């Protein structure tokens, strides 16, 4: 039954943990929930782990502290372990054996930009407009700002964030060029119709209110914060851009994982249980919102957190809709680290120039196997099945590749077995 385990993991079969006192980093976003729930509901304790959770100021500091060893692991952007491994931004071997969630992000624009959008397109007027809103409705505004010499400024949280890639995907699907990274321009704005820059998640609403940016893509609760504060309108969620898209991961360095295989397995076991608990009932979600609202975690009002975490989404006052899959922590095998998810992020890194040269299809598959470690996940899941804390049918039977899908806002099909063919389908973006 355990034939698929690596020698390393077989050596990590039950026994004394290498270390039990751990410090994990996180950013104040609702999708840090698996870490918080594993601590607060005692799942780390059950594994014999004494875990401290420490909020980090931004994604760069978080990654740097994991690489330096100041943190044992962290809530990470999915692109961070991938980019570190291929040497974009920094160079370090970082791996993930646990995907923290699906979906959970939105794109919000200022009320002034929204007013200009519905003045240009009467179909956007009213409380119950057709969804999703596509970026072609923003294009006339982008063209006007660019012609006036003041390109529209948009925020995202980090160059290798899902938010950067989903924002770019949405813009490009509407015929707007988001800009390129080049070997001599790491701002990602070359030949762009807009200027996209980095802003830490909790600062997004205030930065937009000050007029420094006119819109942004971020996780929760920072879209709903803008809507409830009356300074912005949420135009689209990321699940409307790509249905059930992969989001954050739990990352550690490869060196830490090699030194602490039993402890790593125990951590992943606790996180799987946390993901399952989060999706088990509406009552659990409400309890999670109360926990996340505590100042040492997300620290936002319960109402703001609950707006999305309990299955609804307020696009703007008068337009609140049921979005039961806005945050998914366990359903649809959300916690499994699929190679195909890693390959999708690599295709977007190539599309926008973060990978400066063409790579063969085999390189994408090989890179995914370096970074994503389903062998560790499966060992943890198998242990939970034996302990009666997980059922066998809750563990996916897969080769690590999700089926090809066209559940994107532009209907373009993604097949992770053919990354170069996929990149070639886009009208905007580098090819191969």
C-alpha positions as a Markdown table, in Angstrom:
| # | Residue | x | y | z |
|---|---|---|---|---|
| 1 | Unk | 0.0 | 0.0 | 0.0 |
| 2 | Unk | 2.9 | 2.4 | 0.7 |
| 3 | Unk | 4.9 | 1.4 | -2.4 |
| 4 | Unk | 4.6 | 5.0 | -3.8 |
| 5 | Unk | 6.5 | 6.5 | -0.8 |
| 6 | Unk | 10.0 | 7.7 | -1.4 |
| 7 | Unk | 12.9 | 6.2 | 0.6 |
| 8 | Unk | 13.0 | 9.5 | 2.5 |
| 9 | Unk | 9.4 | 9.2 | 3.6 |
| 10 | Unk | 9.8 | 5.5 | 4.4 |
| 11 | Unk | 12.6 | 6.5 | 6.8 |
| 12 | Unk | 10.1 | 9.0 | 8.3 |
| 13 | Unk | 7.6 | 6.3 | 9.3 |
| 14 | Unk | 6.3 | 6.7 | 12.9 |
| 15 | Unk | 8.8 | 7.6 | 15.5 |
| 16 | Unk | 10.2 | 10.6 | 17.4 |
| 17 | Unk | 9.8 | 13.9 | 15.7 |
| 18 | Unk | 13.0 | 15.6 | 14.8 |
| 19 | Unk | 11.8 | 18.9 | 16.3 |
| 20 | Unk | 8.5 | 20.0 | 17.9 |
| 21 | Unk | 8.8 | 23.7 | 18.5 |
| 22 | Unk | 8.0 | 25.4 | 15.2 |
| 23 | Unk | 7.4 | 29.0 | 14.0 |
| 24 | Unk | 5.3 | 29.6 | 10.9 |
| 25 | Unk | 4.7 | 32.8 | 9.1 |
| 26 | Unk | 1.5 | 34.1 | 7.5 |
| 27 | Unk | 0.1 | 37.2 | 5.9 |
| 28 | Unk | -3.1 | 38.7 | 7.3 |
| 29 | Unk | -5.5 | 37.1 | 4.8 |
| 30 | Unk | -8.5 | 34.8 | 5.3 |
| 31 | Unk | -6.7 | 32.0 | 3.5 |
| 32 | Unk | -4.2 | 31.6 | 6.3 |
| 33 | Unk | -7.1 | 29.8 | 7.9 |
| 34 | Unk | -5.7 | 26.2 | 7.7 |
| 35 | Unk | -2.7 | 27.3 | 9.8 |
| 36 | Unk | -4.8 | 29.2 | 12.3 |
| 37 | Unk | -7.4 | 26.4 | 12.7 |
| 38 | Unk | -4.7 | 23.7 | 13.0 |
| 39 | Unk | -3.4 | 25.7 | 16.0 |
| 40 | Unk | -6.6 | 26.9 | 17.6 |
| 41 | Unk | -8.5 | 23.5 | 17.2 |
| 42 | Unk | -5.6 | 21.5 | 18.6 |
| 43 | Unk | -4.6 | 19.6 | 15.4 |
| 44 | Unk | -0.9 | 20.6 | 15.8 |
| 45 | Unk | -1.1 | 19.6 | 19.4 |
| 46 | Unk | -2.5 | 16.2 | 18.4 |
| 47 | Unk | 0.7 | 15.7 | 16.4 |
| 48 | Unk | 2.9 | 16.7 | 19.3 |
| 49 | Unk | 3.8 | 20.0 | 17.7 |
| 50 | Unk | 4.2 | 23.3 | 19.6 |
| 51 | Unk | 3.5 | 25.9 | 16.8 |
| 52 | Unk | 3.9 | 29.7 | 17.0 |
| 53 | Unk | 2.2 | 31.7 | 14.2 |
| 54 | Unk | 3.7 | 35.0 | 13.4 |
| 55 | Unk | 2.2 | 37.6 | 11.0 |
| 56 | Unk | 4.7 | 39.0 | 8.4 |
| 57 | Unk | 4.7 | 42.5 | 7.0 |
| 58 | Unk | 4.8 | 41.4 | 3.3 |
| 59 | Unk | 5.4 | 38.4 | 1.1 |
| 60 | Unk | 9.1 | 39.2 | 0.4 |
| 61 | Unk | 10.0 | 39.3 | 4.1 |
| 62 | Unk | 8.0 | 36.1 | 4.6 |
| 63 | Unk | 9.9 | 34.2 | 1.9 |
| 64 | Unk | 13.3 | 35.7 | 3.0 |
| 65 | Unk | 12.7 | 34.5 | 6.6 |
| 66 | Unk | 11.8 | 31.0 | 5.5 |
| 67 | Unk | 14.9 | 30.8 | 3.3 |
| 68 | Unk | 17.1 | 32.1 | 6.1 |
| 69 | Unk | 15.7 | 29.6 | 8.6 |
| 70 | Unk | 14.1 | 32.3 | 10.9 |
| 71 | Unk | 10.8 | 30.7 | 10.0 |
| 72 | Unk | 10.3 | 26.9 | 9.7 |
| 73 | Unk | 7.6 | 27.3 | 7.1 |
| 74 | Unk | 4.9 | 29.7 | 5.9 |
| 75 | Unk | 1.6 | 30.4 | 4.2 |
| 76 | Unk | 2.9 | 31.3 | 0.7 |
| 77 | Unk | 1.9 | 32.5 | -2.6 |
| 78 | Unk | 1.8 | 29.5 | -4.9 |
| 79 | Unk | 4.3 | 31.2 | -7.2 |
| 80 | Unk | 6.9 | 31.8 | -4.4 |
| 81 | Unk | 8.3 | 28.2 | -4.2 |
| 82 | Unk | 8.2 | 27.9 | -8.0 |
| 83 | Unk | 10.0 | 31.2 | -8.6 |
| 84 | Unk | 12.6 | 30.6 | -5.9 |
| 85 | Unk | 13.4 | 27.2 | -7.4 |
| 86 | Unk | 13.8 | 28.5 | -11.0 |
| 87 | Unk | 15.7 | 31.6 | -9.7 |
| 88 | Unk | 13.3 | 34.5 | -10.5 |
| 89 | Unk | 13.6 | 37.2 | -7.8 |
| 90 | Unk | 15.7 | 35.0 | -5.5 |
| 91 | Unk | 17.3 | 31.5 | -5.7 |
| 92 | Unk | 16.5 | 28.8 | -3.2 |
| 93 | Unk | 15.0 | 25.3 | -3.2 |
| 94 | Unk | 11.5 | 25.7 | -1.7 |
| 95 | Unk | 8.9 | 23.0 | -1.8 |
| 96 | Unk | 5.3 | 22.5 | -1.0 |
| 97 | Unk | 3.4 | 19.4 | 0.0 |
| 98 | Unk | 0.1 | 21.1 | 0.9 |
| 99 | Unk | -2.2 | 23.4 | -1.1 |
| 100 | Unk | -4.1 | 25.7 | 1.3 |
| 101 | Unk | -7.2 | 26.6 | -0.7 |
| 102 | Unk | -9.0 | 27.3 | -4.0 |
| 103 | Unk | -10.3 | 30.7 | -5.1 |
| 104 | Unk | -10.6 | 33.5 | -2.6 |
| 105 | Unk | -9.6 | 36.6 | -4.5 |
| 106 | Unk | -11.3 | 39.5 | -6.3 |
| 107 | Unk | -10.6 | 42.5 | -8.4 |
| 108 | Unk | -11.9 | 45.8 | -7.1 |
| 109 | Unk | -11.8 | 49.3 | -8.7 |
| 110 | Unk | -12.5 | 52.7 | -7.2 |
| 111 | Unk | -16.0 | 54.1 | -7.3 |
| 112 | Unk | -14.8 | 56.8 | -9.8 |
| 113 | Unk | -13.5 | 54.1 | -12.2 |
| 114 | Unk | -16.7 | 52.1 | -11.8 |
| 115 | Unk | -18.7 | 55.2 | -12.6 |
| 116 | Unk | -16.7 | 55.8 | -15.8 |
| 117 | Unk | -17.1 | 52.1 | -16.7 |
| 118 | Unk | -20.9 | 52.1 | -16.5 |
| 119 | Unk | -21.1 | 55.5 | -18.2 |
| 120 | Unk | -19.2 | 53.9 | -21.1 |
| 121 | Unk | -21.3 | 50.8 | -21.1 |
| 122 | Unk | -24.9 | 51.1 | -20.0 |
| 123 | Unk | -25.2 | 47.3 | -19.5 |
| 124 | Unk | -23.2 | 47.8 | -16.3 |
| 125 | Unk | -26.0 | 50.1 | -14.8 |
| 126 | Unk | -28.3 | 48.7 | -12.1 |
| 127 | Unk | -28.0 | 46.4 | -9.1 |
| 128 | Unk | -28.2 | 43.0 | -10.8 |
| 129 | Unk | -26.0 | 43.2 | -13.9 |
| 130 | Unk | -24.8 | 40.2 | -15.9 |
| 131 | Unk | -21.8 | 38.5 | -14.4 |
| 132 | Unk | -18.9 | 38.0 | -14.9 |
| 133 | Unk | -17.9 | 41.5 | -15.8 |
| 134 | Unk | -15.2 | 41.3 | -18.5 |
| 135 | Unk | -12.2 | 43.6 | -18.9 |
| 136 | Unk | -13.4 | 44.8 | -22.3 |
| 137 | Unk | -15.7 | 47.1 | -20.3 |
| 138 | Unk | -12.6 | 48.7 | -18.7 |
| 139 | Unk | -10.8 | 49.0 | -22.0 |
| 140 | Unk | -12.2 | 52.5 | -23.0 |
| 141 | Unk | -11.2 | 53.9 | -19.6 |
| 142 | Unk | -7.7 | 52.4 | -20.0 |
| 143 | Unk | -7.3 | 53.8 | -23.4 |
| 144 | Unk | -8.4 | 57.3 | -22.2 |
| 145 | Unk | -5.9 | 57.3 | -19.3 |
| 146 | Unk | -3.1 | 56.1 | -21.6 |
| 147 | Unk | -3.9 | 58.8 | -24.2 |
| 148 | Unk | -3.8 | 61.4 | -21.5 |
| 149 | Unk | -0.3 | 60.3 | -20.5 |
| 150 | Unk | -1.4 | 59.0 | -17.1 |
| 151 | Unk | -1.9 | 55.2 | -17.5 |
| 152 | Unk | -4.3 | 53.5 | -15.1 |
| 153 | Unk | -2.5 | 52.2 | -12.0 |
| 154 | Unk | -3.4 | 48.9 | -10.5 |
| 155 | Unk | -2.2 | 47.0 | -7.5 |
| 156 | Unk | -1.3 | 43.4 | -6.8 |
| 157 | Unk | 0.5 | 41.8 | -3.9 |
| 158 | Unk | 3.8 | 40.4 | -5.4 |
| 159 | Unk | 5.3 | 39.8 | -8.8 |
| 160 | Unk | 4.8 | 36.0 | -8.6 |
| 161 | Unk | 1.4 | 36.1 | -6.8 |
| 162 | Unk | -1.7 | 34.5 | -8.1 |
| 163 | Unk | -3.2 | 38.1 | -7.9 |
| 164 | Unk | -0.7 | 39.3 | -10.5 |
| 165 | Unk | -1.4 | 36.4 | -12.8 |
| 166 | Unk | -5.3 | 36.5 | -12.4 |
| 167 | Unk | -5.3 | 40.3 | -12.8 |
| 168 | Unk | -3.2 | 40.0 | -16.0 |
| 169 | Unk | -5.3 | 37.1 | -17.3 |
| 170 | Unk | -8.5 | 39.2 | -16.8 |
| 171 | Unk | -7.1 | 42.3 | -18.5 |
| 172 | Unk | -5.6 | 40.4 | -21.4 |
| 173 | Unk | -8.8 | 38.5 | -22.0 |
| 174 | Unk | -10.4 | 41.9 | -22.4 |
| 175 | Unk | -7.8 | 43.1 | -25.0 |
| 176 | Unk | -5.8 | 45.1 | -22.5 |
| 177 | Unk | -2.0 | 44.6 | -22.5 |
| 178 | Unk | -0.8 | 44.3 | -18.8 |
| 179 | Unk | 2.9 | 44.7 | -19.6 |
| 180 | Unk | 5.9 | 42.4 | -19.7 |
| 181 | Unk | 8.9 | 41.6 | -17.5 |
| 182 | Unk | 12.2 | 41.7 | -19.4 |
| 183 | Unk | 15.8 | 40.9 | -18.4 |
| 184 | Unk | 16.4 | 44.6 | -18.0 |
| 185 | Unk | 13.0 | 45.6 | -16.7 |
| 186 | Unk | 11.8 | 43.8 | -13.6 |
| 187 | Unk | 8.8 | 46.1 | -13.1 |
| 188 | Unk | 6.7 | 44.1 | -15.5 |
| 189 | Unk | 5.4 | 47.2 | -17.2 |
| 190 | Unk | 7.2 | 47.1 | -20.5 |
| 191 | Unk | 4.7 | 47.7 | -23.5 |
| 192 | Unk | 1.8 | 47.8 | -21.1 |
| 193 | Unk | -1.5 | 49.7 | -21.4 |
| 194 | Unk | -1.6 | 50.0 | -17.6 |
| 195 | Unk | 0.9 | 50.2 | -14.7 |
| 196 | Unk | 0.7 | 47.3 | -12.3 |
| 197 | Unk | 2.7 | 47.5 | -9.1 |
| 198 | Unk | 3.0 | 45.9 | -5.7 |
| 199 | Unk | 1.1 | 46.9 | -2.6 |
| 200 | Unk | 0.8 | 44.8 | 0.6 |
| 201 | Unk | -2.7 | 43.3 | 1.0 |
| 202 | Unk | -3.9 | 45.1 | 4.1 |
| 203 | Unk | -2.8 | 48.4 | 2.6 |
| 204 | Unk | -4.8 | 48.0 | -0.7 |
| 205 | Unk | -8.0 | 49.8 | 0.4 |
| 206 | Unk | -6.2 | 52.8 | 1.9 |
| 207 | Unk | -3.8 | 53.1 | -1.1 |
| 208 | Unk | -6.8 | 53.1 | -3.4 |
| 209 | Unk | -8.7 | 55.6 | -1.2 |
| 210 | Unk | -5.6 | 57.9 | -1.4 |
| 211 | Unk | -5.7 | 57.7 | -5.2 |
| 212 | Unk | -2.3 | 56.1 | -5.6 |
| 213 | Unk | -3.9 | 53.2 | -7.4 |
| 214 | Unk | -7.3 | 53.0 | -9.1 |
| 215 | Unk | -7.9 | 49.3 | -8.6 |
| 216 | Unk | -6.4 | 46.1 | -7.4 |
| 217 | Unk | -6.5 | 42.3 | -7.2 |
| 218 | Unk | -6.1 | 40.9 | -3.7 |
| 219 | Unk | -7.4 | 38.2 | -1.3 |
| 220 | Unk | -9.9 | 38.6 | 1.4 |
| 221 | Unk | -11.0 | 40.6 | 3.4 |
| 222 | Unk | -9.5 | 43.5 | 1.5 |
| 223 | Unk | -12.0 | 43.6 | -1.4 |
| 224 | Unk | -15.0 | 43.4 | 0.9 |
| 225 | Unk | -13.3 | 46.0 | 3.1 |
| 226 | Unk | -13.3 | 48.5 | 0.2 |
| 227 | Unk | -17.0 | 47.7 | -0.7 |
| 228 | Unk | -18.2 | 48.0 | 2.9 |
| 229 | Unk | -16.2 | 51.2 | 3.3 |
| 230 | Unk | -17.9 | 52.7 | 0.3 |
| 231 | Unk | -14.6 | 53.4 | -1.6 |
| 232 | Unk | -14.7 | 50.7 | -4.2 |
| 233 | Unk | -16.7 | 48.2 | -6.3 |
| 234 | Unk | -15.7 | 44.6 | -6.7 |
| 235 | Unk | -15.9 | 43.9 | -10.5 |
| 236 | Unk | -15.0 | 40.2 | -10.7 |
| 237 | Unk | -13.9 | 37.3 | -8.5 |
| 238 | Unk | -11.1 | 35.0 | -9.4 |
| 239 | Unk | -13.4 | 32.0 | -9.5 |
| 240 | Unk | -15.1 | 33.8 | -12.4 |
| 241 | Unk | -11.7 | 34.2 | -14.1 |
| 242 | Unk | -10.8 | 30.5 | -13.6 |
| 243 | Unk | -13.3 | 28.3 | -11.8 |
| 244 | Unk | -11.8 | 26.7 | -8.7 |
| 245 | Unk | -8.3 | 28.0 | -9.3 |
| 246 | Unk | -5.4 | 27.0 | -7.0 |
| 247 | Unk | -4.4 | 29.6 | -4.4 |
| 248 | Unk | -1.9 | 29.6 | -1.5 |
| 249 | Unk | 0.4 | 26.8 | -0.5 |
| 250 | Unk | 2.3 | 25.9 | 2.7 |
| 251 | Unk | 6.0 | 26.1 | 1.9 |
| 252 | Unk | 9.3 | 25.0 | 3.5 |
| 253 | Unk | 12.8 | 24.8 | 2.2 |
| 254 | Unk | 13.9 | 21.5 | 0.7 |
| 255 | Unk | 16.7 | 21.5 | 3.3 |
| 256 | Unk | 14.3 | 21.8 | 6.2 |
| 257 | Unk | 12.1 | 19.1 | 4.7 |
| 258 | Unk | 15.1 | 16.7 | 4.3 |
| 259 | Unk | 16.3 | 17.4 | 7.9 |
| 260 | Unk | 12.8 | 17.0 | 9.5 |
| 261 | Unk | 10.8 | 14.4 | 7.5 |
| 262 | Unk | 8.7 | 13.1 | 10.4 |
| 263 | Unk | 7.9 | 16.7 | 11.6 |
| 264 | Unk | 7.0 | 17.8 | 8.1 |
| 265 | Unk | 4.7 | 14.8 | 7.8 |
| 266 | Unk | 3.1 | 15.7 | 11.1 |
| 267 | Unk | 2.6 | 19.3 | 10.0 |
| 268 | Unk | 0.9 | 18.3 | 6.8 |
| 269 | Unk | -1.4 | 15.9 | 8.7 |
| 270 | Unk | -2.6 | 18.7 | 11.0 |
| 271 | Unk | -3.1 | 21.0 | 8.0 |
| 272 | Unk | -5.2 | 18.4 | 6.1 |
| 273 | Unk | -7.4 | 18.0 | 9.2 |
| 274 | Unk | -7.8 | 21.8 | 9.4 |
| 275 | Unk | -8.8 | 22.1 | 5.7 |
| 276 | Unk | -11.4 | 19.3 | 6.3 |
| 277 | Unk | -12.7 | 21.1 | 9.4 |
| 278 | Unk | -13.1 | 24.4 | 7.6 |
| 279 | Unk | -15.3 | 22.8 | 4.9 |
| 280 | Unk | -17.3 | 20.5 | 7.2 |
| 281 | Unk | -20.2 | 22.8 | 8.0 |
| 282 | Unk | -21.5 | 26.4 | 7.9 |
| 283 | Unk | -21.1 | 26.5 | 11.7 |
| 284 | Unk | -17.4 | 25.8 | 11.5 |
| 285 | Unk | -17.0 | 28.6 | 9.0 |
| 286 | Unk | -18.7 | 31.1 | 11.3 |
| 287 | Unk | -16.4 | 29.9 | 14.2 |
| 288 | Unk | -13.4 | 30.3 | 11.9 |
| 289 | Unk | -14.5 | 33.9 | 11.1 |
| 290 | Unk | -14.6 | 34.7 | 14.8 |
| 291 | Unk | -11.1 | 33.2 | 15.3 |
| 292 | Unk | -9.7 | 35.0 | 12.2 |
| 293 | Unk | -11.0 | 38.3 | 13.4 |
| 294 | Unk | -8.8 | 38.1 | 16.4 |
| 295 | Unk | -6.0 | 40.8 | 16.3 |
| 296 | Unk | -3.2 | 38.3 | 16.2 |
| 297 | Unk | -4.6 | 36.8 | 13.0 |
| 298 | Unk | -6.4 | 38.7 | 10.3 |
| 299 | Unk | -7.7 | 41.3 | 12.7 |
| 300 | Unk | -10.6 | 42.6 | 10.6 |
| 301 | Unk | -14.2 | 42.9 | 11.6 |
| 302 | Unk | -16.1 | 39.6 | 11.8 |
| 303 | Unk | -18.7 | 41.0 | 9.3 |
| 304 | Unk | -16.1 | 41.9 | 6.8 |
| 305 | Unk | -14.5 | 38.4 | 7.0 |
| 306 | Unk | -17.8 | 36.6 | 7.1 |
| 307 | Unk | -19.0 | 38.4 | 3.9 |
| 308 | Unk | -16.9 | 36.0 | 1.7 |
| 309 | Unk | -16.0 | 33.2 | 4.1 |
| 310 | Unk | -19.7 | 32.2 | 4.6 |
| 311 | Unk | -20.5 | 31.8 | 0.9 |
| 312 | Unk | -21.7 | 35.3 | -0.2 |
| 313 | Unk | -20.0 | 38.1 | -2.1 |
| 314 | Unk | -21.0 | 41.7 | -2.1 |
| 315 | Unk | -19.9 | 43.2 | -5.4 |
| 316 | Unk | -21.4 | 46.6 | -4.5 |
| 317 | Unk | -24.2 | 47.9 | -2.2 |
| 318 | Unk | -27.4 | 46.2 | -3.5 |
| 319 | Unk | -25.6 | 43.4 | -5.3 |
| 320 | Unk | -24.8 | 40.6 | -2.9 |
| 321 | Unk | -24.8 | 37.1 | -4.4 |
| 322 | Unk | -24.4 | 33.5 | -3.3 |
| 323 | Unk | -20.8 | 32.4 | -4.1 |
| 324 | Unk | -20.6 | 29.1 | -2.1 |
| 325 | Unk | -17.2 | 28.3 | -3.6 |
| 326 | Unk | -15.5 | 31.6 | -3.0 |
| 327 | Unk | -13.3 | 30.0 | -0.3 |
| 328 | Unk | -12.7 | 26.2 | -0.7 |
| 329 | Unk | -10.3 | 24.6 | 1.8 |
| 330 | Unk | -11.0 | 20.9 | 1.3 |
| 331 | Unk | -13.7 | 20.1 | -1.3 |
| 332 | Unk | -12.6 | 19.2 | -4.8 |
| 333 | Unk | -9.3 | 17.8 | -3.4 |
| 334 | Unk | -8.3 | 21.4 | -2.7 |
| 335 | Unk | -5.4 | 20.4 | -0.4 |
| 336 | Unk | -3.6 | 18.1 | -2.9 |
| 337 | Unk | -0.5 | 19.6 | -4.5 |
| 338 | Unk | -1.2 | 18.9 | -8.2 |
| 339 | Unk | 1.7 | 19.1 | -10.6 |
| 340 | Unk | -0.7 | 20.6 | -13.1 |
| 341 | Unk | -1.3 | 23.6 | -10.9 |
| 342 | Unk | 2.4 | 24.3 | -10.7 |
| 343 | Unk | 2.6 | 24.0 | -14.5 |
| 344 | Unk | -0.1 | 26.6 | -15.0 |
| 345 | Unk | 1.8 | 29.1 | -12.9 |
| 346 | Unk | 4.9 | 28.4 | -14.9 |
| 347 | Unk | 3.0 | 29.1 | -18.2 |
| 348 | Unk | 2.0 | 32.5 | -16.8 |
| 349 | Unk | 5.6 | 33.2 | -15.8 |
| 350 | Unk | 6.6 | 32.5 | -19.4 |
| 351 | Unk | 3.7 | 34.4 | -20.9 |
| 352 | Unk | 4.6 | 37.6 | -19.1 |
| 353 | Unk | 8.4 | 37.3 | -19.4 |
| 354 | Unk | 9.4 | 36.3 | -15.9 |
| 355 | Unk | 10.8 | 33.2 | -17.6 |
| 356 | Unk | 12.8 | 35.0 | -20.3 |
| 357 | Unk | 13.5 | 32.1 | -22.7 |
| 358 | Unk | 11.4 | 29.3 | -24.2 |
| 359 | Unk | 11.5 | 26.0 | -22.4 |
| 360 | Unk | 10.5 | 22.5 | -23.7 |
| 361 | Unk | 7.4 | 20.8 | -22.3 |
| 362 | Unk | 9.5 | 18.4 | -20.4 |
| 363 | Unk | 11.1 | 21.2 | -18.4 |
| 364 | Unk | 7.7 | 22.3 | -17.1 |
| 365 | Unk | 7.0 | 18.7 | -15.8 |
| 366 | Unk | 10.5 | 18.3 | -14.3 |
| 367 | Unk | 10.2 | 21.7 | -12.5 |
| 368 | Unk | 6.8 | 20.8 | -11.1 |
| 369 | Unk | 8.2 | 17.6 | -9.6 |
| 370 | Unk | 11.0 | 19.5 | -7.9 |
| 371 | Unk | 8.6 | 21.9 | -6.2 |
| 372 | Unk | 5.3 | 20.1 | -5.6 |
| 373 | Unk | 5.6 | 17.0 | -3.4 |
| 374 | Unk | 2.4 | 14.9 | -3.5 |
| 375 | Unk | 4.4 | 12.0 | -2.1 |
| 376 | Unk | 4.6 | 13.8 | 1.3 |
| 377 | Unk | 1.0 | 14.7 | 1.1 |
| 378 | Unk | -0.1 | 11.1 | 0.3 |
| 379 | Unk | 2.0 | 9.8 | 3.2 |
| 380 | Unk | 0.3 | 12.2 | 5.6 |
| 381 | Unk | -3.2 | 11.4 | 4.2 |
| 382 | Unk | -2.5 | 7.7 | 4.4 |
| 383 | Unk | -1.6 | 8.0 | 8.1 |
| 384 | Unk | -4.8 | 10.0 | 8.7 |
| 385 | Unk | -6.9 | 7.2 | 7.0 |
| 386 | Unk | -5.3 | 4.6 | 9.3 |
| 387 | Unk | -6.1 | 6.8 | 12.3 |
| 388 | Unk | -9.8 | 7.1 | 11.1 |
| 389 | Unk | -9.5 | 10.9 | 10.7 |
| 390 | Unk | -9.8 | 10.8 | 6.9 |
| 391 | Unk | -11.7 | 8.4 | 4.7 |
| 392 | Unk | -10.0 | 6.6 | 1.8 |
| 393 | Unk | -12.3 | 8.3 | -0.7 |
| 394 | Unk | -11.1 | 11.7 | 0.5 |
| 395 | Unk | -7.6 | 11.0 | -0.9 |
| 396 | Unk | -7.5 | 11.6 | -4.7 |
| 397 | Unk | -6.3 | 8.8 | -7.0 |
| 398 | Unk | -4.3 | 10.8 | -9.5 |
| 399 | Unk | -1.1 | 11.0 | -11.4 |
| 400 | Unk | -0.8 | 14.6 | -10.3 |
| 401 | Unk | -2.5 | 16.1 | -13.3 |
| 402 | Unk | -6.0 | 17.5 | -13.3 |
| 403 | Unk | -8.0 | 16.9 | -16.5 |
| 404 | Unk | -7.8 | 19.5 | -19.2 |
| 405 | Unk | -10.2 | 22.4 | -18.5 |
| 406 | Unk | -11.7 | 25.4 | -20.4 |
| 407 | Unk | -13.3 | 26.8 | -17.3 |
| 408 | Unk | -11.6 | 30.2 | -17.8 |
| 409 | Unk | -13.3 | 33.6 | -18.5 |
| 410 | Unk | -12.0 | 33.4 | -22.1 |
| 411 | Unk | -12.8 | 29.7 | -22.6 |
| 412 | Unk | -9.2 | 28.8 | -23.6 |
| 413 | Unk | -8.5 | 25.2 | -22.7 |
| 414 | Unk | -5.5 | 24.4 | -20.4 |
| 415 | Unk | -3.9 | 20.9 | -20.7 |
| 416 | Unk | -0.8 | 20.7 | -18.4 |
| 417 | Unk | 0.7 | 18.0 | -20.6 |
| 418 | Unk | 1.1 | 20.6 | -23.4 |
| 419 | Unk | 2.2 | 23.9 | -21.8 |
| 420 | Unk | 3.8 | 25.4 | -24.9 |
| 421 | Unk | 0.7 | 24.7 | -27.0 |
| 422 | Unk | -1.4 | 26.4 | -24.3 |
| 423 | Unk | 0.8 | 29.5 | -24.2 |
| 424 | Unk | 0.5 | 29.7 | -28.0 |
| 425 | Unk | -3.3 | 30.1 | -27.8 |
| 426 | Unk | -3.3 | 33.6 | -26.3 |
| 427 | Unk | -3.6 | 36.7 | -28.4 |
| 428 | Unk | -1.6 | 38.7 | -25.8 |
| 429 | Unk | 1.6 | 37.3 | -24.3 |
| 430 | Unk | 4.9 | 35.8 | -25.2 |
| 431 | Unk | 4.7 | 32.5 | -27.2 |
| 432 | Unk | 6.5 | 29.3 | -26.1 |
